[in-house]
Amino acid sequence: TPVCTVEACNFRDNFSLLKKKGYEIVGVSPNSSESHQKFIGKYKLPFTLIADEDKKVINDYGVWGLKKLYGREYMGIQRATFVIDETGKIERVIPRALSKKATEQVLKP
């Protein structure tokens, strides 16, 4: 989606800063590996995108649910950012990830 693209490019543009501060960036979506590779190539993303076609990770993190757009309801990903420490513990959840401020939200204490 356009919002996903803006968020991915925000992380791309701030990748060096995030790495310097010890962060790894990993994106997850139900899209195919092939679509992820095209997306990575088109936008020159320096981080990993995981194809979760069976939605296991997405469901485990509780981000698959009912969405509404122009009065239409459908199932989809609830955009969220998880800050996870090196032991795998979720330190913080950013439930309303803002695409243009993605890095700023991650770095905010």
N, C-alpha and C positions, 0 to 999 in steps of 0.2 A: 504494500500500500504506500501511498505518498508519505504518510506519517512515519511508517517504518523506515522508509528511505532517509528521511530527514534525521531520524534518531541514529541510524547506522552511520550516516555521514558525520554527525556530531561526534560520535565515538571515534571514528576514523581520524577526524581533524584534531582530536585531542589525545590520540593514542599514545604518543610519546610522554605526555604529562601523566597520563594514567599509569603507564608502565613504570615511570620514574617513582611514582608513589606506591608501587607494589600491586597494582590492580591487573587482573587478567580480564579480558572481555570475551564472553561467549554468548552468542545469540541462539535462541531456540524457537523453532516454529514447525508447524505440521507440513510445511512445503517439502518437496522432494530434494534429494541431494543434488540432482541435476539443476534444479531452479536455484538452489543456494550457490552452486559454483558459478552460474551465470551472473547472479547478483553480486557475488564477491568480485568477479572479473570486471563487471561494468562499473562498479563504484570503487574499485581498488581497495577493498577492505583488508586490513592487516590482522584480522581476528577470525576466530572459528565460528561457523554457524552450524548448528546441529539440526539435522532433519529428523523430527520426531513424528513421523507419519502415523504411528499408532497412538499418538498423544499420551504416552505413558508418563513422560517427564512433565508435560503440560498439566495433566490431571493430578500427578503427585504434588505439584506446586500450587494446585488450586486455581489456575488461571484460565481454565476452559469453562465458559459459562454463557448465559444469555446476554445478548447485546441488543441494543436498539439503535436504529438509524432511520431517520425520517419516518418514524412510526412503525417501521418493520422490525420484527423480532427475529433473531437468528442466533445460532450458537457460534461462538468464536473465541479468540484469545482476548483476555482482559490484559491490556498492556500494563506490565509491571516490571520493576527492576529489583533484583535480589542481590544484596551485598553479602557474600559468603566468605568466611575466613578460611585460612589454609587447612583447618581441620574438618571443613565441610559444614560448620555451624552457620546458620543464617544469622548474621549480625543485624541486618536491617532490611526492611521491605519498603520500597517506594511504590505504593499502589497506583498512583496516577502519574506514571512516567511522562514527562514533558519532552517531546522530541527535540525541540530546539535548545533545551536546557538539560539534556541527559547527563552530560559530564558534570555540570554544576550541581545537579541533584546528588550524584554519587559522591562528590568531594565534600559536600556540606555535612558537617558533623551532626 
